[in-house]
Amino acid sequence: MAIQDLPTLKYTGKSASVAPIVSENELQTVTAEPWVKISDRGLQLEGLNFNREGNLFLLDVFEGNIFKVNTSTKEVTRPFVSEKANPAAIKVHKDGRLFICYLGDFKTTGGIFSTTEEGEQFEEIVSELSTEYCIDDMVFDSKGGFYFTDFRGYSTNPLGGVYYVSPDFKTITPVIQNISVANGVALSTDERVLWVTETTTNRLHRIELEEDGVTIAPFGATIPYYFTGHEGPDSCCIDSDDNLYVAMYGQGRVLVFNKKGYPIGQILMPGRDEGKMLRSTHPQFIPGTNQLLICTNDIENNSEGGSMIYTVNGFAKGHQSYQFQ
């Protein structure tokens, strides 16, 4: 038989995509639309969070720029630059302060600090001088404490984990450990389920908690979903129906799960099949609406599309709770 007569694989259909979707192909799927461009350059955008006035804060990891977006006018400003290396998330405390997680050297020098919205009144919350965590993300609970993820390790060296910081910020308690790059974290509407993404092993953790918020319920720590592809799950958020939205870094999409961890939908970034806007990192709802924002960038294509925030409507309104204030 001549070589040309043999059955031949061809780059057609899903095989032609830079980031093929196979296992989730039958999910309800929508494509996001542009909301605002943050920069013409490819910046590693992260940390979407809103203040009480409804304006959006976010940052870029590698240069440390803190951005503010007026949601009415779409005006983008840069109030300040992080004093710490590689900031990764912003949350707004109930007193209005910004809590900023930073990764430091990605080995032992991360932490959390707080400032005003103008970058003033700097205060260490979790200090790099007294810990070795590389903190990627956090989420508040209604008591005033918060959970954070430790971003350390890699696939065969699970150094990361999830920890709880008491409301007075004096006590750090491990919740779950031995995770390979713990990344996104979200808390259910009743505060009894903690969601955690594990990037370098492509896993989604669903952790049922006892009333104290730190003890895992019997048989409560499960892995309801294993992701596929490069590079893995990133930040996440919930809506008011307890659906979980997980950004897929390097894949240009967001996967959506119901409250039990079953996939029920996905959101694609425009141009992802051609390898554009693949670095999707963080979804977050505009307060009081079902409008979801997703930040991503196009570093792989020499910043062809720059750094963008895209938008769609989610299954339900964003969850209104202390953790988003």
DRENVOSE-85950 format. One record per residue (C-alpha): residue number from 1; residue in one letter; x, y, z. Coordinates in nm, 4 decimals. Layout:
N
vodo,kolnu,u,v,w
NUM,A,X,Y,Z
...
//
This chain:
325
vodo,kolnu,u,v,w
1,M,0.0000,0.0000,0.0000
2,A,0.1325,0.3406,-0.0955
3,I,0.1894,0.5892,0.1859
4,Q,-0.0609,0.8308,0.0337
5,D,-0.3343,0.5648,0.0560
6,L,-0.3062,0.5189,0.4328
7,P,-0.5715,0.6642,0.6644
8,T,-0.4460,1.0110,0.7558
9,L,-0.5080,1.2378,1.0519
10,K,-0.5868,1.5965,0.9530
11,Y,-0.6134,1.9271,1.1388
12,T,-0.9875,1.9743,1.0963
13,G,-1.2680,2.0637,1.3384
14,K,-1.1615,2.0617,1.7021
15,S,-0.8156,1.9322,1.6121
16,A,-0.7457,2.2620,1.4365
17,S,-0.7889,2.4613,1.7583
18,V,-0.4851,2.5767,1.9550
19,A,-0.6772,2.4868,2.2731
20,P,-0.9171,2.2060,2.1724
21,I,-1.2344,2.1460,2.3740
22,V,-1.3284,1.7794,2.3669
23,S,-1.4511,1.6503,2.7035
24,E,-1.6724,1.9589,2.7632
25,N,-1.7853,1.9880,2.4019
26,E,-2.1546,1.9251,2.4774
27,L,-2.1813,2.1892,2.7492
28,Q,-2.3961,2.4968,2.6958
29,T,-2.1451,2.7393,2.5424
30,V,-2.1427,3.1156,2.4853
31,T,-1.8748,3.3512,2.3553
32,A,-1.7906,3.6613,2.5573
33,E,-1.7968,4.0150,2.4188
34,P,-1.5494,4.3018,2.4810
35,W,-1.6209,4.5210,2.7840
36,V,-1.3111,4.7391,2.8179
37,K,-0.9456,4.7284,2.7123
38,I,-0.7077,4.7835,3.0042
39,S,-0.3883,4.8138,2.7994
40,D,-0.2582,4.7785,2.4446
41,R,0.0201,4.5688,2.5962
42,G,-0.0120,4.2136,2.7208
43,L,-0.0365,4.2433,3.1000
44,Q,-0.1119,3.9549,3.3355
45,L,-0.4468,4.0871,3.4605
46,E,-0.5955,3.9442,3.7819
47,G,-0.7976,4.0218,4.0920
48,L,-1.1302,4.1705,3.9780
49,N,-1.3193,4.3181,4.2753
50,F,-1.5666,4.6017,4.3299
51,N,-1.5777,4.8729,4.5951
52,R,-1.8975,5.0002,4.7591
53,E,-1.9421,5.2633,4.4885
54,G,-1.9499,4.9880,4.2258
55,N,-1.6159,5.0718,4.0691
56,L,-1.3840,4.7913,3.9662
57,F,-1.0334,4.7285,4.0945
58,L,-0.7872,4.4880,3.9349
59,L,-0.4115,4.4516,3.8936
60,D,-0.1410,4.3079,3.6751
61,V,0.0865,4.0529,3.8360
62,F,0.4295,4.1076,3.6859
63,E,0.4483,4.4883,3.6870
64,G,0.2343,4.5448,3.9966
65,N,0.0013,4.8082,3.8501
66,I,-0.3233,4.8579,4.0432
67,F,-0.6022,4.9639,3.8075
68,K,-0.9419,5.1196,3.8746
69,V,-1.2266,5.1179,3.6220
70,N,-1.5247,5.3524,3.6482
71,T,-1.8059,5.1141,3.5542
72,S,-2.0235,5.3982,3.4246
73,T,-1.7712,5.5695,3.1964
74,K,-1.5252,5.2767,3.1425
75,E,-1.2427,5.5166,3.2295
76,V,-0.9294,5.3241,3.3347
77,T,-0.6888,5.4822,3.5844
78,R,-0.3865,5.3562,3.7789
79,P,-0.4092,5.4805,4.1410
80,F,-0.0798,5.3222,4.2497
81,V,0.1764,5.0445,4.2004
82,S,0.2127,4.7593,4.4508
83,E,0.4964,4.7898,4.7009
84,K,0.5287,4.4118,4.6995
85,A,0.6395,4.1854,4.4142
86,N,0.3915,3.9982,4.1963
87,P,0.0523,4.0930,4.3430
88,A,-0.2135,3.8417,4.2452
89,A,-0.5518,3.9383,4.3946
90,I,-0.7490,4.2310,4.5375
91,K,-1.0339,4.2056,4.7861
92,V,-1.2189,4.4971,4.9464
93,H,-1.2584,4.4833,5.3256
94,K,-1.5849,4.6032,5.4843
95,D,-1.4034,4.9183,5.6056
96,G,-1.3076,5.0056,5.2468
97,R,-0.9425,4.9023,5.2573
98,L,-0.7927,4.7050,4.9703
99,F,-0.6451,4.3708,5.0764
100,I,-0.3823,4.2691,4.8210
101,C,-0.2315,3.9199,4.7996
102,Y,0.1196,3.8934,4.6593
103,L,0.3330,3.6023,4.5453
104,G,0.6740,3.7524,4.6143
105,D,0.9519,3.5354,4.4702
106,F,0.7099,3.2407,4.4155
107,K,0.9078,3.0461,4.6766
108,T,0.8961,3.1917,5.0296
109,T,0.8273,3.5664,5.0233
110,G,0.4553,3.6158,4.9628
111,G,0.1931,3.7723,5.1872
112,I,-0.1058,4.0063,5.2151
113,F,-0.1064,4.3814,5.2775
114,S,-0.3776,4.6439,5.3024
115,T,-0.3934,5.0020,5.1737
116,T,-0.6459,5.2702,5.0966
117,E,-0.7792,5.2918,4.7430
118,E,-0.5041,5.5463,4.6742
119,G,-0.2287,5.3113,4.7941
120,E,-0.1756,5.4893,5.1266
121,Q,-0.1661,5.3665,5.4903
122,F,0.0215,5.0466,5.4005
123,E,-0.0170,4.7662,5.6580
124,E,0.1079,4.4071,5.6592
125,I,-0.1771,4.1612,5.7239
126,V,0.0139,3.8379,5.6578
127,S,0.3829,3.9256,5.6580
128,E,0.6497,3.7632,5.4445
129,L,0.8831,3.8111,5.7412
130,S,0.6960,3.5625,5.9587
131,T,0.5629,3.3107,5.7051
132,E,0.6783,3.1315,5.3900
133,Y,0.3487,3.1369,5.1996
134,C,0.3194,3.2639,4.8432
135,I,-0.0362,3.3950,4.8622
136,D,-0.2373,3.3987,4.5409
137,D,-0.5993,3.4618,4.6397
138,M,-0.8309,3.5100,4.9378
139,V,-1.1981,3.5292,5.0283
140,F,-1.3620,3.6883,5.3350
141,D,-1.6251,3.5212,5.5507
142,S,-1.9069,3.6934,5.7427
143,K,-1.7116,3.6840,6.0697
144,G,-1.4369,3.9072,5.9281
145,G,-1.1780,3.6356,5.8836
146,F,-1.0640,3.5047,5.5493
147,Y,-0.9270,3.2049,5.3616
148,F,-0.6159,3.2285,5.1445
149,T,-0.4390,2.9986,4.8988
150,D,-0.0680,2.9158,4.9104
151,F,0.0625,2.9035,4.5522
152,R,0.3782,2.6993,4.6171
153,G,0.4902,2.3667,4.4722
154,Y,0.4442,2.1875,4.1436
155,S,0.2814,1.8663,4.0187
156,T,0.5029,1.6243,4.2151
157,N,0.5909,1.8573,4.5027
158,P,0.2625,1.9628,4.6701
159,L,0.3742,2.2432,4.9016
160,G,0.0608,2.4570,4.8736
161,G,-0.2596,2.4638,5.0714
162,V,-0.5525,2.6675,5.2019
163,Y,-0.5427,2.8522,5.5340
164,Y,-0.7867,3.0479,5.7484
165,V,-0.6956,3.3774,5.9123
166,S,-0.8977,3.4706,6.2213
167,P,-1.1022,3.7957,6.2284
168,D,-0.8349,3.9657,6.4413
169,F,-0.5722,3.8581,6.1807
170,K,-0.3577,3.7006,6.4538
171,T,-0.4101,3.3272,6.4005
172,I,-0.3481,3.1249,6.0835
173,T,-0.5045,2.7773,6.0748
174,P,-0.4519,2.5207,5.7971
175,V,-0.7708,2.3946,5.6325
176,I,-0.6236,2.1644,5.3666
177,Q,-0.2601,2.1080,5.2699
178,N,-0.0409,1.9124,5.0257
179,I,-0.1802,2.0897,4.7190
180,S,0.0212,2.1586,4.4052
181,V,-0.0161,2.5340,4.3505
182,A,-0.3415,2.6235,4.5266
183,N,-0.4886,2.9074,4.3211
184,G,-0.8517,3.0237,4.3167
185,V,-1.0764,3.0150,4.6227
186,A,-1.4494,3.0810,4.6691
187,L,-1.6955,3.0384,4.9555
188,S,-2.0542,2.9161,4.9145
189,T,-2.3519,3.1334,5.0011
190,D,-2.4007,2.9516,5.3339
191,E,-2.0237,2.9604,5.4003
192,R,-2.0105,2.5833,5.4534
193,V,-1.8448,2.4879,5.1238
194,L,-1.5010,2.6073,5.0188
195,W,-1.4005,2.5747,4.6535
196,V,-1.0299,2.5601,4.5640
197,T,-0.8564,2.5187,4.2285
198,E,-0.5281,2.3285,4.2094
199,T,-0.3470,2.4509,3.9031
200,T,-0.0602,2.2159,3.8258
201,T,-0.2568,1.8965,3.8862
202,N,-0.5744,2.0241,3.7141
203,R,-0.8108,1.9539,4.0049
204,L,-1.1172,2.1182,4.1587
205,H,-1.1581,2.0741,4.5354
206,R,-1.4955,2.0939,4.7095
207,I,-1.4476,2.1170,5.0872
208,E,-1.7439,2.0925,5.3246
209,L,-1.6723,2.2715,5.6515
210,E,-1.8016,2.2335,6.0051
211,E,-1.9595,2.5346,6.1754
212,D,-1.6202,2.6595,6.2986
213,G,-1.5164,2.7227,5.9375
214,V,-1.1858,2.5379,5.9597
215,T,-1.2694,2.1752,6.0421
216,I,-1.3463,1.9568,5.7420
217,A,-1.6733,1.7648,5.7756
218,P,-1.6535,1.3825,5.7703
219,F,-1.5848,1.2763,5.4105
220,G,-1.6200,1.6448,5.3243
221,A,-1.3059,1.6975,5.1158
222,T,-1.3643,1.5740,4.7612
223,I,-1.2386,1.6325,4.4080
224,P,-1.5529,1.6489,4.1931
225,Y,-1.3724,1.7430,3.8721
226,Y,-1.0440,1.6866,3.6917
227,F,-0.9600,1.9415,3.4246
228,T,-0.7703,1.8714,3.1041
229,G,-0.5171,2.0651,2.9033
230,H,-0.2500,2.3225,2.9648
231,E,-0.2160,2.5259,3.1877
232,G,-0.4926,2.4659,3.4403
233,P,-0.7673,2.6225,3.6537
234,D,-0.7125,2.9751,3.7899
235,S,-0.9332,3.2126,3.9928
236,C,-1.3023,3.1523,4.0560
237,C,-1.6240,3.3076,4.1884
238,I,-1.9815,3.2038,4.2678
239,D,-2.3256,3.3356,4.1780
240,S,-2.6368,3.3543,4.3981
241,D,-2.7416,3.0015,4.2938
242,D,-2.4056,2.8688,4.4193
243,N,-2.2784,2.7976,4.0705
244,L,-1.9000,2.8198,4.0468
245,Y,-1.7212,3.0005,3.7614
246,V,-1.3595,2.8895,3.7054
247,A,-1.1213,3.0710,3.4689
248,M,-0.9001,2.8344,3.2700
249,Y,-0.5535,2.9834,3.2371
250,G,-0.3933,2.9311,2.8973
251,Q,-0.7229,2.8105,2.7494
252,G,-0.9209,3.1289,2.6869
253,R,-1.2372,3.0162,2.8616
254,V,-1.4348,2.9889,3.1862
255,L,-1.5981,2.6657,3.3002
256,V,-1.9157,2.6782,3.5114
257,F,-2.0135,2.4161,3.7714
258,N,-2.3279,2.3674,3.9779
259,K,-2.3121,2.3546,4.3563
260,K,-2.2234,1.9849,4.3539
261,G,-1.9327,2.0319,4.1152
262,Y,-2.0884,1.9112,3.7914
263,P,-1.9993,2.1151,3.4791
264,I,-2.3032,2.2938,3.3341
265,G,-2.1656,2.5564,3.0957
266,Q,-1.8653,2.7356,2.9534
267,I,-1.7697,3.0808,2.8285
268,L,-1.5184,3.1239,2.5464
269,M,-1.2922,3.4189,2.4714
270,P,-1.3108,3.5449,2.1104
271,G,-1.0242,3.4133,1.8968
272,R,-0.9208,3.1372,2.1383
273,D,-0.9130,2.8694,1.8660
274,E,-0.6494,3.0765,1.6866
275,G,-0.4471,3.1070,2.0063
276,K,-0.5615,3.4586,2.0998
277,M,-0.6553,3.5842,2.4467
278,L,-0.5767,3.2516,2.6104
279,R,-0.4610,3.3830,2.9495
280,S,-0.8060,3.4010,3.1093
281,T,-0.7492,3.4410,3.4819
282,H,-1.0452,3.5736,3.6809
283,P,-1.4273,3.5999,3.6553
284,Q,-1.6328,3.8351,3.8741
285,F,-1.9912,3.9638,3.8721
286,I,-2.0904,4.3289,3.8584
287,P,-2.2719,4.3753,4.1923
288,G,-2.6497,4.3409,4.1768
289,T,-2.6489,4.1917,3.8258
290,N,-2.5923,3.8654,3.6416
291,Q,-2.3297,4.0364,3.4225
292,L,-2.0002,3.8532,3.4524
293,L,-1.6632,4.0144,3.3752
294,I,-1.3589,3.8082,3.2755
295,C,-1.0039,3.9409,3.2459
296,T,-0.7508,3.7989,3.0020
297,N,-0.4503,3.8984,2.7913
298,D,-0.2704,3.8188,2.4690
299,I,0.0968,3.8001,2.5679
300,E,0.1527,3.4934,2.3484
301,N,0.0837,3.6947,2.0311
302,N,0.3126,3.9878,2.1105
303,S,0.0143,4.1640,2.2664
304,E,-0.1902,4.1599,1.9467
305,G,-0.5064,4.2098,2.1497
306,G,-0.3474,4.3688,2.4536
307,S,-0.5146,4.3182,2.7905
308,M,-0.8929,4.2984,2.7979
309,I,-1.1981,4.2490,3.0127
310,Y,-1.4769,4.0567,2.8397
311,T,-1.8377,4.0123,2.9501
312,V,-2.1384,3.7755,2.9343
313,N,-2.4480,3.7111,3.1446
314,G,-2.4177,3.4257,3.3935
315,F,-2.6801,3.1758,3.5074
316,A,-2.7812,3.3959,3.8024
317,K,-2.6943,3.7216,3.9745
318,G,-2.3666,3.7490,4.1570
319,H,-2.3823,3.6550,4.5227
320,Q,-2.4184,3.9620,4.7447
321,S,-2.2306,3.8969,5.0672
322,Y,-1.9573,4.0202,5.2951
323,Q,-1.6963,3.8334,5.0908
324,F,-1.7406,4.0742,4.7974
325,Q,-1.7326,4.3943,5.0033
//
